[in-house]
Amino acid sequence: MQLFKELQDYVQHQLNDNVEPNRQPILNNLIDVIKQNTSVNKEVAINFVCTHNSRRSQFAQFWATVMASYFDVQHVLCFSSGVEVTALHANVVNIFKNIGVEVNQSGKGNPIYFLKYAENAAPIKMFSKLLEDQVNPQRNFIAVMTCAEADEGCPFVPGAIARIPLRYEDPKQFDGTNEVEKAYETTSQLIANEMKYVFSRI
């Protein structure tokens, strides 16, 4: 699928799929599970889980959705969730805007964001939510644990057919500093590179 031009250029020229060697076994495991389930069930859901569902899991949901579209990977649905409800962080929203994503917001407190990344794709609906929220799949999904707290705190994820620990450092530690924008850009790009690695191999 053709992405919006600025985003398409970012994916083509700013990203690569060269990932750290120590990350490859985990990513390859995710690739294998996706392949196995799309071949058997035709459709597979991936739920990216973090503590607050405000930063890393939202980045992962966005980039997994975009890369599935970019590489025309069919029958993969991407979600995100947390063990507490907060809100999609403004710094994450700004990163999306800066790379050419159209962002619309509805509500306050824990707003719902609609992220449009391609003319012919439905917007990604993003907000902070619990794992058991009705918008999320409740069975036969792949749980990808994107932070250490959720990974250690949820050794068992009800309804999941696979549980994959894919931890990322929290850019929250740079909030309120001069390095905040760079930190969020780095986190977003790392997750984007890894999702590009995954979906380019399915």
Backbone as a chain_set.jsonl record, in Angstrom:
{"seq": "MQLFKELQDYVQHQLNDNVEPNRQPILNNLIDVIKQNTSVNKEVAINFVCTHNSRRSQFAQFWATVMASYFDVQHVLCFSSGVEVTALHANVVNIFKNIGVEVNQSGKGNPIYFLKYAENAAPIKMFSKLLEDQVNPQRNFIAVMTCAEADEGCPFVPGAIARIPLRYEDPKQFDGTNEVEKAYETTSQLIANEMKYVFSRI", "coords": {"N": [[0.841, -1.194, 0.0], [0.452, 2.251, -0.756], [1.787, 4.687, 1.233], [1.155, 7.872, 2.894], [2.985, 10.526, 1.402], [5.178, 11.781, 2.855], [5.468, 10.036, 5.02], [5.91, 7.659, 3.623], [8.386, 8.246, 2.436], [9.904, 8.432, 4.748], [9.812, 5.788, 5.738], [11.088, 4.458, 3.645], [13.608, 5.708, 3.422], [14.642, 6.519, 5.911], [14.51, 4.39, 7.559], [15.749, 1.086, 8.236], [16.101, -2.484, 8.013], [17.963, -3.585, 9.622], [18.683, -5.154, 12.447], [19.657, -5.452, 15.886], [21.852, -8.167, 16.622], [21.272, -9.663, 18.959], [18.578, -9.29, 19.204], [17.378, -10.551, 17.135], [16.614, -13.386, 17.43], [14.249, -13.204, 19.046], [12.582, -11.61, 17.46], [12.461, -13.209, 15.201], [11.073, -15.346, 16.251], [8.579, -14.144, 16.665], [7.917, -13.659, 13.98], [7.703, -16.318, 13.056], [5.506, -17.265, 14.563], [3.459, -15.59, 13.647], [3.399, -16.339, 10.934], [2.692, -19.068, 11.147], [0.119, -18.906, 12.22], [-1.356, -17.297, 10.464], [-1.407, -18.955, 8.309], [-2.922, -21.079, 9.22], [-5.246, -20.071, 10.55], [-5.988, -17.986, 8.98], [-6.411, -15.364, 9.815], [-4.794, -13.251, 12.134], [-4.364, -11.835, 15.348], [-2.449, -9.339, 16.961], [-1.444, -8.252, 20.066], [0.033, -5.626, 21.596], [1.56, -5.182, 24.627], [1.917, -3.1, 27.428], [2.761, -1.353, 30.5], [1.26, 1.116, 31.0], [0.102, 1.604, 28.574], [0.738, 3.83, 26.935], [2.984, 4.733, 25.588], [5.332, 2.939, 24.49], [3.927, 0.54, 23.713], [1.952, 1.659, 22.133], [3.435, 2.897, 20.093], [4.372, 0.511, 18.979], [2.002, -0.781, 18.117], [1.164, 1.066, 16.165], [3.363, 1.059, 14.295], [3.508, -1.635, 13.576], [1.031, -1.959, 12.32], [1.308, -0.14, 10.174], [3.542, -1.245, 8.822], [2.572, -3.757, 8.114], [0.674, -2.987, 6.239], [2.335, -1.662, 4.405], [3.982, -3.703, 3.41], [2.066, -5.275, 2.386], [0.94, -7.352, 3.908], [-1.453, -9.596, 4.595], [-4.415, -10.103, 6.63], [-3.578, -9.6, 9.273], [-4.114, -8.191, 12.357], [-3.648, -5.429, 14.477], [-3.195, -4.466, 17.862], [-3.182, -2.689, 21.045], [-2.45, -2.51, 24.563], [-2.73, -2.129, 28.193], [-1.862, -2.58, 31.697], [-2.786, -0.699, 33.312], [-4.871, 2.193, 32.933], [-4.1, 5.137, 31.27], [-3.226, 7.564, 29.245], [-2.732, 8.11, 25.746], [0.43, 9.336, 25.152], [1.333, 12.783, 24.763], [3.823, 13.329, 23.601], [4.284, 11.119, 22.025], [2.239, 11.376, 20.162], [3.119, 13.712, 18.9], [5.425, 12.801, 17.596], [4.285, 11.137, 15.652], [2.888, 13.066, 14.139], [5.047, 14.526, 13.156], [6.155, 12.897, 11.212], [4.448, 12.817, 9.141], [1.87, 11.794, 9.555], [-1.651, 11.981, 9.649], [-3.437, 13.307, 12.244], [-6.243, 13.086, 14.271], [-8.267, 14.077, 17.01], [-10.436, 13.04, 19.63], [-12.362, 13.882, 22.382], [-11.392, 14.211, 25.922], [-8.989, 13.894, 28.63], [-8.557, 10.855, 28.523], [-8.078, 10.785, 25.565], [-9.429, 9.721, 22.372], [-7.552, 8.933, 19.614], [-7.281, 9.293, 16.125], [-5.414, 7.983, 13.677], [-4.341, 8.599, 10.567], [-2.677, 7.136, 7.934], [-2.45, 6.492, 5.297], [-4.038, 7.022, 2.154], [-5.941, 5.143, 1.35], [-6.458, 3.574, 3.534], [-8.041, 2.623, 6.583], [-8.213, 4.812, 9.424], [-5.996, 4.399, 12.235], [-7.193, 3.592, 15.355], [-6.494, 4.885, 18.428], [-5.989, 4.725, 21.905], [-5.517, 4.772, 25.473], [-5.895, 1.692, 27.104], [-7.164, -1.212, 28.875], [-6.017, -4.634, 28.865], [-8.227, -6.32, 28.77], [-10.158, -4.777, 27.571], [-13.04, -4.145, 25.546], [-12.504, -3.59, 22.884], [-10.282, -4.98, 22.253], [-8.871, -8.161, 21.201], [-9.912, -11.186, 22.785], [-9.197, -13.793, 22.801], [-7.077, -16.23, 21.183], [-4.892, -14.63, 20.302], [-1.692, -13.038, 19.716], [0.39, -12.142, 22.281], [2.498, -9.504, 22.806], [4.991, -8.441, 24.782], [5.961, -5.339, 25.679], [7.346, -3.942, 27.607], [9.408, -4.127, 30.566], [8.07, -4.237, 33.042], [5.424, -5.051, 32.479], [6.028, -7.441, 31.251], [7.245, -8.921, 33.308], [5.24, -8.773, 35.218], [3.037, -9.993, 34.135], [3.103, -12.985, 33.718], [1.456, -14.856, 32.644], [-0.856, -14.587, 30.073], [-4.175, -14.315, 29.681], [-6.004, -16.04, 27.205], [-4.142, -15.737, 25.196], [-2.347, -17.098, 22.435], [0.307, -17.167, 22.126], [3.133, -15.802, 23.787], [5.296, -13.2, 23.719], [8.303, -11.787, 24.686], [9.283, -8.605, 24.075], [11.03, -6.29, 24.791], [11.348, -2.732, 25.327], [13.258, 0.221, 26.042], [12.047, 2.807, 28.201], [10.997, 5.873, 26.985], [10.006, 7.757, 28.671], [11.648, 8.511, 30.762], [13.039, 10.678, 29.897], [11.313, 12.765, 29.803], [10.55, 16.195, 30.164], [13.141, 17.057, 29.858], [15.931, 18.371, 27.903], [16.456, 16.498, 26.044], [14.216, 15.161, 25.269], [12.703, 15.06, 22.825], [14.467, 13.827, 21.039], [14.784, 11.376, 22.346], [12.229, 10.178, 22.162], [11.995, 10.045, 19.371], [14.083, 8.261, 18.841], [13.178, 5.926, 20.134], [10.797, 5.435, 18.719], [11.863, 5.037, 16.136], [13.489, 2.784, 16.517], [11.57, 0.809, 17.168], [10.076, 0.935, 14.812], [12.004, 0.078, 12.915], [12.333, -2.569, 13.776], [9.767, -3.614, 13.432], [9.634, -3.344, 10.696], [11.579, -5.182, 9.962], [10.273, -7.528, 10.823], [7.786, -7.631, 9.32], [8.629, -7.51, 6.706], [9.492, -10.002, 6.258], [7.471, -11.789, 6.204]], "CA": [[0.0, 0.0, 0.0], [1.156, 3.525, -0.794], [1.576, 5.52, 2.409], [1.288, 9.295, 2.624], [4.322, 10.711, 0.829], [6.209, 12.033, 3.867], [5.648, 8.792, 5.763], [6.522, 6.712, 2.682], [9.81, 8.611, 2.339], [10.531, 8.082, 6.028], [9.958, 4.328, 5.787], [12.036, 4.02, 2.62], [14.941, 6.304, 3.485], [15.126, 6.703, 7.277], [14.477, 3.113, 8.271], [16.302, -0.123, 7.629], [15.675, -3.634, 8.824], [19.128, -4.139, 10.304], [18.401, -5.148, 13.884], [20.74, -5.979, 16.719], [21.874, -9.641, 16.592], [20.632, -10.266, 20.135], [17.129, -9.131, 19.071], [16.88, -11.356, 16.025], [15.867, -14.595, 17.818], [12.91, -12.85, 19.522], [11.826, -11.147, 16.299], [12.22, -14.38, 14.353], [10.007, -16.102, 16.911], [7.334, -13.448, 16.33], [7.667, -13.943, 12.564], [7.257, -17.713, 12.924], [4.161, -17.403, 15.124], [2.541, -14.932, 12.709], [3.289, -17.194, 9.745], [1.958, -20.293, 11.489], [-1.293, -18.647, 12.487], [-2.024, -16.807, 9.266], [-1.606, -20.094, 7.404], [-3.939, -21.967, 9.793], [-6.481, -19.372, 10.896], [-6.195, -16.934, 7.972], [-6.325, -14.042, 10.429], [-4.137, -13.303, 13.436], [-4.329, -10.572, 16.079], [-1.27, -9.111, 17.796], [-1.707, -7.232, 21.076], [1.27, -5.141, 22.212], [1.166, -4.911, 26.014], [2.845, -2.365, 28.288], [2.098, -1.05, 31.765], [0.282, 2.207, 30.925], [-0.423, 1.717, 27.208], [0.82, 5.256, 26.615], [4.149, 5.06, 24.77], [5.966, 1.876, 23.695], [2.94, -0.363, 23.098], [1.26, 2.424, 21.099], [4.381, 2.936, 18.976], [4.431, -0.818, 18.357], [0.76, -0.995, 17.381], [1.189, 1.911, 14.978], [4.352, 0.625, 13.302], [3.123, -2.96, 13.071], [-0.061, -1.736, 11.369], [1.862, 0.51, 8.987], [4.409, -2.162, 8.083], [1.726, -4.784, 7.507], [0.115, -2.367, 5.035], [3.43, -1.339, 3.48], [4.448, -4.94, 2.775], [0.869, -5.979, 1.921], [0.723, -8.555, 4.702], [-2.899, -9.689, 4.796], [-5.026, -10.854, 7.734], [-2.945, -9.335, 10.562], [-4.742, -7.067, 13.044], [-2.75, -5.011, 15.554], [-3.843, -3.811, 18.992], [-2.283, -2.424, 22.167], [-3.167, -2.454, 25.841], [-1.898, -1.995, 29.378], [-2.431, -3.087, 32.949], [-3.42, 0.491, 33.88], [-5.32, 3.143, 31.912], [-3.613, 6.514, 31.42], [-3.597, 8.221, 27.983], [-1.664, 8.16, 24.742], [1.214, 10.5, 25.562], [1.441, 13.845, 23.754], [5.102, 13.227, 22.895], [4.102, 10.081, 21.003], [1.402, 11.992, 19.135], [3.962, 14.648, 18.157], [6.291, 12.023, 16.698], [3.458, 10.739, 14.517], [2.633, 14.25, 13.32], [6.295, 14.959, 12.53], [6.531, 12.029, 10.092], [3.451, 12.903, 8.086], [0.612, 11.119, 9.878], [-2.77, 12.874, 9.954], [-3.929, 12.96, 13.58], [-7.455, 13.733, 14.764], [-8.488, 13.749, 18.417], [-11.796, 13.15, 20.129], [-12.476, 13.718, 23.826], [-10.343, 14.712, 26.815], [-8.615, 12.955, 29.692], [-7.955, 9.748, 27.777], [-8.7, 11.007, 24.257], [-9.282, 8.766, 21.282], [-6.848, 9.504, 18.472], [-7.439, 8.603, 14.848], [-4.181, 8.217, 12.942], [-4.464, 8.204, 9.162], [-1.325, 7.011, 7.404], [-2.534, 6.238, 3.861], [-5.324, 7.471, 1.63], [-6.887, 4.035, 1.199], [-6.48, 2.754, 4.757], [-8.814, 3.168, 7.708], [-7.345, 5.349, 10.485], [-5.732, 3.578, 13.413], [-7.851, 4.169, 16.531], [-5.558, 4.675, 19.531], [-6.209, 5.326, 23.217], [-5.038, 3.884, 26.525], [-6.944, 0.748, 27.465], [-6.736, -2.447, 29.517], [-5.955, -5.831, 28.043], [-9.564, -6.91, 28.633], [-11.089, -3.839, 26.939], [-13.852, -4.812, 24.525], [-11.97, -3.393, 21.524], [-9.162, -5.903, 22.072], [-9.212, -9.587, 21.115], [-9.882, -11.85, 24.083], [-8.617, -15.141, 22.651], [-6.376, -16.521, 19.921], [-4.048, -13.516, 19.874], [-0.286, -13.053, 20.129], [0.706, -11.079, 23.24], [3.888, -9.05, 22.713], [5.214, -7.648, 25.991], [6.903, -4.32, 25.228], [8.093, -3.336, 28.71], [9.838, -5.09, 31.574], [7.083, -4.377, 34.109], [4.328, -5.886, 31.999], [6.579, -8.765, 30.979], [7.447, -9.614, 34.585], [4.01, -8.775, 35.992], [2.016, -10.815, 33.462], [3.725, -14.199, 33.183], [0.422, -15.57, 31.886], [-1.816, -13.664, 29.471], [-5.359, -15.108, 29.332], [-6.472, -15.999, 25.827], [-3.044, -15.625, 24.224], [-1.799, -18.338, 21.87], [1.759, -17.046, 22.266], [3.546, -14.647, 24.59], [6.648, -12.904, 23.247], [8.882, -10.623, 25.362], [10.005, -7.728, 23.155], [11.112, -5.122, 25.659], [11.991, -1.498, 24.895], [13.495, 1.203, 27.097], [10.961, 3.776, 28.297], [11.442, 7.258, 26.764], [9.445, 8.602, 29.731], [12.709, 9.0, 31.645], [13.57, 11.93, 29.354], [10.284, 13.802, 29.85], [10.952, 17.392, 30.883], [14.551, 17.372, 29.619], [16.239, 18.857, 26.555], [16.653, 15.345, 25.159], [12.96, 14.425, 25.179], [12.298, 14.803, 21.442], [15.394, 12.827, 20.487], [14.512, 10.086, 22.992], [11.013, 9.603, 21.574], [12.326, 9.712, 17.989], [14.92, 7.06, 18.87], [12.317, 4.789, 20.478], [9.914, 5.195, 17.576], [12.629, 4.494, 15.011], [13.897, 1.422, 16.87], [10.393, -0.057, 17.022], [9.764, 0.906, 13.38], [12.983, -0.802, 12.261], [12.071, -3.968, 14.119], [8.527, -4.03, 12.766], [9.979, -3.489, 9.281], [12.256, -6.486, 9.897], [9.272, -8.596, 10.977], [6.772, -7.739, 8.262], [9.289, -7.722, 5.412], [9.868, -11.417, 6.186], [6.253, -12.615, 6.277]], "C": [[0.88, 1.25, 0.0], [0.79, 4.34, 0.436], [1.548, 6.981, 1.983], [2.748, 9.587, 2.299], [5.415, 10.9, 1.88], [6.505, 10.772, 4.669], [6.313, 7.734, 4.889], [8.025, 6.987, 2.56], [10.556, 8.232, 3.612], [10.8, 6.579, 6.1], [11.041, 3.86, 4.818], [13.46, 4.478, 2.894], [15.511, 6.469, 4.895], [15.192, 5.398, 8.057], [15.264, 2.059, 7.508], [15.803, -1.293, 8.457], [16.881, -4.349, 9.41], [18.896, -4.035, 11.808], [19.578, -5.766, 14.626], [20.695, -7.513, 16.735], [21.172, -10.29, 17.772], [19.108, -10.133, 20.094], [16.539, -10.072, 18.024], [16.136, -12.618, 16.446], [14.44, -14.298, 18.288], [12.028, -12.444, 18.346], [11.507, -12.309, 15.361], [11.129, -15.279, 14.935], [8.647, -15.485, 16.604], [6.953, -13.715, 14.871], [7.092, -15.34, 12.393], [5.822, -17.887, 13.42], [3.13, -16.754, 14.2], [2.322, -15.814, 11.484], [2.435, -18.424, 10.018], [0.466, -20.024, 11.602], [-2.033, -18.055, 11.304], [-2.278, -17.944, 8.294], [-2.725, -21.006, 7.898], [-5.283, -21.255, 9.951], [-6.873, -18.272, 9.913], [-6.11, -15.532, 8.546], [-5.687, -14.169, 11.803], [-4.129, -11.901, 14.037], [-3.061, -10.521, 16.926], [-1.623, -7.99, 18.763], [-0.387, -6.884, 21.757], [0.931, -4.605, 23.594], [2.285, -4.184, 26.759], [2.083, -1.959, 29.544], [0.959, -0.04, 31.599], [-0.347, 2.36, 29.554], [-0.427, 3.184, 26.762], [1.963, 5.599, 25.669], [4.578, 3.867, 23.904], [4.962, 0.96, 23.002], [2.174, 0.344, 21.987], [2.154, 2.602, 19.87], [4.361, 1.606, 18.223], [3.163, -1.117, 17.561], [0.761, -0.197, 16.08], [2.121, 1.339, 13.916], [4.055, -0.765, 12.765], [2.012, -2.825, 12.032], [0.455, -1.15, 10.064], [2.702, -0.462, 8.16], [3.621, -3.309, 7.453], [1.103, -4.242, 6.218], [1.19, -2.16, 3.979], [3.893, -2.57, 2.707], [3.289, -5.828, 2.311], [0.715, -7.334, 2.599], [-0.756, -8.599, 5.088], [-3.237, -10.404, 6.108], [-4.268, -10.741, 9.054], [-3.579, -8.079, 11.153], [-3.913, -6.719, 14.271], [-3.489, -4.182, 16.598], [-2.773, -3.44, 20.017], [-3.107, -2.291, 23.44], [-2.182, -2.319, 26.99], [-2.535, -2.659, 30.581], [-3.015, -1.939, 33.77], [-3.837, 1.386, 32.72], [-4.765, 4.526, 32.234], [-4.117, 7.309, 30.214], [-2.426, 8.078, 27.026], [-0.889, 9.454, 24.965], [1.385, 11.492, 24.421], [2.743, 13.765, 22.971], [5.056, 12.164, 21.798], [3.298, 10.652, 19.837], [2.235, 12.938, 18.277], [4.899, 13.942, 17.193], [5.513, 11.61, 15.463], [3.216, 11.92, 13.575], [3.877, 14.649, 12.528], [6.72, 14.097, 11.347], [5.406, 11.915, 9.058], [2.153, 12.176, 8.32], [-0.45, 12.175, 10.167], [-3.406, 12.421, 11.263], [-5.17, 13.776, 13.914], [-7.753, 13.207, 16.167], [-9.945, 13.946, 18.793], [-11.8, 12.925, 21.633], [-11.291, 14.275, 24.591], [-10.039, 13.654, 27.871], [-7.834, 11.79, 29.121], [-8.54, 9.813, 26.361], [-8.528, 9.81, 23.327], [-8.621, 9.501, 20.121], [-7.094, 8.631, 17.245], [-6.248, 8.976, 13.976], [-4.316, 7.685, 11.524], [-3.085, 8.259, 8.524], [-1.293, 6.755, 5.902], [-3.939, 6.6, 3.395], [-6.367, 6.364, 1.661], [-6.934, 3.102, 2.406], [-7.338, 3.431, 5.816], [-7.849, 3.725, 8.756], [-7.153, 4.328, 11.61], [-6.347, 4.303, 14.615], [-7.003, 3.854, 17.76], [-5.987, 5.44, 20.778], [-5.716, 4.329, 24.251], [-6.168, 2.993, 27.012], [-6.341, -0.482, 28.136], [-6.74, -3.597, 28.516], [-7.345, -6.39, 27.764], [-10.587, -5.952, 28.031], [-11.786, -4.51, 25.756], [-13.329, -4.609, 23.103], [-10.824, -4.355, 21.219], [-9.635, -7.347, 21.926], [-9.053, -10.251, 22.478], [-9.353, -13.277, 24.01], [-7.957, -15.248, 21.289], [-5.593, -15.324, 19.392], [-2.611, -13.743, 20.351], [-0.073, -11.878, 21.074], [2.194, -10.751, 23.131], [4.128, -8.071, 23.853], [6.331, -6.642, 25.714], [7.643, -3.605, 26.354], [8.374, -4.385, 29.781], [8.77, -5.317, 32.633], [5.926, -5.273, 33.689], [4.802, -7.309, 31.751], [6.717, -9.568, 32.266], [6.141, -9.747, 35.374], [2.905, -9.63, 35.408], [2.656, -12.068, 32.869], [2.751, -15.047, 32.377], [-0.579, -14.539, 31.365], [-3.023, -14.47, 29.021], [-5.757, -14.923, 27.87], [-5.386, -15.97, 24.774], [-2.595, -17.0, 23.737], [-0.28, -18.346, 21.916], [2.044, -15.774, 23.046], [5.014, -14.375, 24.289], [7.18, -11.656, 23.958], [9.739, -9.806, 24.393], [10.115, -6.368, 23.832], [11.826, -3.941, 24.993], [12.204, -0.593, 26.103], [12.401, 2.273, 27.045], [11.485, 5.191, 28.043], [10.92, 8.23, 27.821], [10.524, 9.214, 30.607], [13.297, 10.324, 31.162], [12.527, 13.053, 29.33], [10.778, 14.99, 30.673], [12.403, 17.769, 30.739], [14.729, 17.882, 28.192], [16.37, 17.717, 25.55], [15.358, 14.606, 24.851], [12.587, 14.096, 23.731], [13.174, 13.73, 20.806], [15.094, 11.445, 21.053], [13.288, 9.408, 22.383], [11.25, 9.223, 20.105], [13.127, 8.415, 17.921], [14.083, 5.825, 19.166], [11.407, 4.427, 19.311], [10.672, 4.528, 16.43], [13.088, 3.068, 15.287], [12.739, 0.446, 16.668], [10.012, -0.183, 15.552], [10.709, -0.01, 12.62], [12.675, -2.268, 12.53], [10.77, -4.473, 13.501], [8.75, -4.161, 11.248], [10.677, -4.83, 9.05], [11.232, -7.619, 9.917], [8.416, -8.725, 9.728], [7.374, -7.856, 6.872], [9.631, -9.198, 5.196], [8.631, -12.35, 6.269], [5.668, -12.774, 4.868]], "O": [[1.914, 1.299, 0.667], [-0.381, 4.649, 0.656], [1.878, 7.301, 0.841], [3.647, 8.962, 2.86], [6.461, 10.255, 1.809], [7.663, 10.476, 4.962], [7.179, 6.995, 5.357], [8.833, 6.059, 2.58], [11.697, 7.771, 3.562], [11.891, 6.156, 6.48], [11.821, 2.964, 5.142], [14.413, 3.743, 2.637], [16.728, 6.551, 5.062], [15.854, 5.315, 9.091], [15.42, 2.138, 6.29], [15.154, -1.103, 9.486], [16.842, -5.553, 9.665], [18.913, -2.939, 12.369], [20.38, -6.505, 14.055], [19.616, -8.096, 16.85], [20.548, -11.341, 17.624], [18.415, -10.794, 20.867], [15.34, -10.352, 18.035], [15.093, -12.909, 15.861], [13.519, -15.049, 17.97], [10.879, -12.872, 18.242], [10.415, -12.38, 14.796], [10.36, -15.895, 14.197], [7.682, -16.194, 16.321], [5.786, -13.969, 14.571], [6.111, -15.53, 11.674], [5.018, -18.568, 12.784], [2.05, -17.305, 13.992], [1.187, -16.01, 11.049], [1.565, -18.778, 9.223], [-0.354, -20.817, 11.137], [-3.233, -18.29, 11.154], [-3.248, -17.912, 7.537], [-3.407, -21.64, 7.093], [-6.322, -21.769, 9.538], [-7.96, -17.701, 10.007], [-5.766, -14.595, 7.824], [-6.002, -15.092, 12.554], [-3.917, -10.912, 13.336], [-2.652, -11.516, 17.524], [-2.047, -6.912, 18.348], [0.233, -7.726, 22.406], [0.12, -3.689, 23.73], [3.444, -4.598, 26.726], [0.879, -2.198, 29.639], [-0.172, -0.305, 32.006], [-1.252, 3.176, 29.387], [-1.434, 3.707, 26.284], [1.928, 6.639, 25.012], [4.228, 3.795, 22.726], [5.13, 0.637, 21.826], [1.785, -0.288, 21.004], [1.688, 2.472, 18.738], [4.337, 1.576, 16.992], [3.238, -1.648, 16.453], [0.405, -0.718, 15.023], [1.717, 1.154, 12.768], [4.329, -1.041, 11.598], [2.039, -3.487, 10.994], [0.087, -1.605, 8.981], [2.586, -0.497, 6.935], [3.972, -3.779, 6.371], [1.016, -4.958, 5.22], [0.98, -2.449, 2.802], [4.161, -2.499, 1.508], [3.49, -6.971, 1.9], [0.401, -8.333, 1.953], [-1.241, -7.738, 5.822], [-2.449, -11.199, 6.621], [-4.3, -11.664, 9.868], [-3.581, -7.024, 10.519], [-3.517, -7.607, 15.026], [-4.299, -3.316, 16.267], [-1.61, -3.821, 19.882], [-4.302, -1.999, 23.398], [-0.967, -2.385, 26.8], [-3.621, -3.232, 30.486], [-3.658, -2.165, 34.795], [-3.23, 1.346, 31.65], [-4.942, 5.027, 33.345], [-5.287, 7.685, 30.158], [-1.277, 7.941, 27.445], [-1.47, 10.539, 24.97], [1.559, 11.105, 23.265], [2.766, 14.102, 21.787], [5.715, 12.298, 20.767], [3.635, 10.438, 18.673], [2.077, 12.966, 17.057], [5.14, 14.433, 16.09], [6.019, 11.719, 14.346], [3.329, 11.783, 12.357], [3.778, 15.06, 11.372], [7.561, 14.519, 10.553], [5.419, 11.024, 8.208], [1.396, 11.957, 7.375], [-0.176, 13.157, 10.857], [-3.861, 11.283, 11.376], [-5.153, 15.005, 13.848], [-7.517, 12.037, 16.467], [-10.601, 14.885, 18.342], [-11.305, 11.906, 22.114], [-10.318, 14.749, 24.005], [-10.744, 12.651, 27.986], [-6.608, 11.739, 29.219], [-9.391, 9.001, 25.999], [-7.609, 9.005, 23.478], [-9.081, 10.563, 19.703], [-7.112, 7.403, 17.324], [-6.087, 10.132, 13.586], [-4.395, 6.476, 11.307], [-2.409, 9.287, 8.564], [-0.224, 6.796, 5.293], [-4.903, 6.496, 4.153], [-7.535, 6.61, 1.961], [-7.4, 1.967, 2.301], [-7.356, 4.657, 5.928], [-6.773, 3.163, 8.957], [-8.03, 3.511, 11.89], [-6.059, 5.475, 14.86], [-6.813, 2.686, 18.099], [-6.304, 6.629, 20.724], [-5.518, 3.157, 23.932], [-7.266, 3.47, 27.299], [-5.152, -0.761, 27.983], [-7.38, -3.533, 27.467], [-7.619, -6.873, 26.665], [-11.773, -6.278, 27.983], [-11.197, -5.335, 25.058], [-13.675, -5.378, 22.207], [-10.441, -4.523, 20.061], [-10.679, -7.718, 22.464], [-8.147, -9.904, 23.236], [-9.092, -13.9, 25.04], [-8.235, -14.472, 20.374], [-5.618, -15.032, 18.197], [-2.356, -14.53, 21.262], [-0.33, -10.733, 20.702], [3.044, -11.617, 23.339], [3.534, -6.993, 23.886], [7.49, -7.017, 25.538], [8.484, -2.746, 26.086], [7.674, -5.392, 29.887], [8.571, -6.445, 33.082], [5.499, -6.145, 34.444], [4.075, -8.268, 32.007], [6.356, -10.744, 32.318], [5.954, -10.715, 36.111], [1.941, -9.959, 36.099], [2.742, -12.2, 31.648], [3.156, -15.851, 31.537], [-1.087, -13.718, 32.128], [-2.917, -15.241, 28.067], [-5.835, -13.802, 27.368], [-5.664, -16.156, 23.589], [-2.478, -17.942, 24.52], [0.349, -19.393, 21.765], [1.294, -14.8, 22.974], [5.876, -15.209, 24.565], [6.583, -10.584, 23.852], [10.791, -10.263, 23.946], [9.398, -5.426, 23.497], [12.763, -4.114, 24.214], [11.436, -0.63, 27.064], [11.894, 2.601, 25.972], [12.33, 5.672, 28.799], [11.337, 9.387, 27.865], [10.346, 10.31, 31.138], [13.974, 11.018, 31.922], [12.821, 14.164, 28.89], [11.354, 14.814, 31.747], [12.874, 18.69, 31.407], [13.805, 17.834, 27.38], [16.393, 17.951, 24.342], [15.388, 13.539, 24.238], [12.194, 12.966, 23.442], [12.679, 12.837, 20.119], [15.144, 10.452, 20.327], [13.307, 8.206, 22.119], [10.759, 8.191, 19.648], [12.886, 7.572, 17.056], [14.256, 4.79, 18.523], [11.267, 3.255, 18.961], [10.184, 3.572, 15.827], [13.077, 2.231, 14.385], [12.91, -0.615, 16.069], [9.665, -1.269, 15.089], [10.271, -0.79, 11.773], [12.746, -3.104, 11.63], [10.683, -5.631, 13.094], [8.123, -4.998, 10.599], [10.402, -5.524, 8.071], [11.316, -8.555, 9.122], [8.328, -9.804, 9.141], [6.682, -8.268, 5.941], [10.012, -9.6, 4.096], [8.776, -13.566, 6.39], [4.642, -13.433, 4.697]]}, "num_chains": 1, "name": "protein.A"}
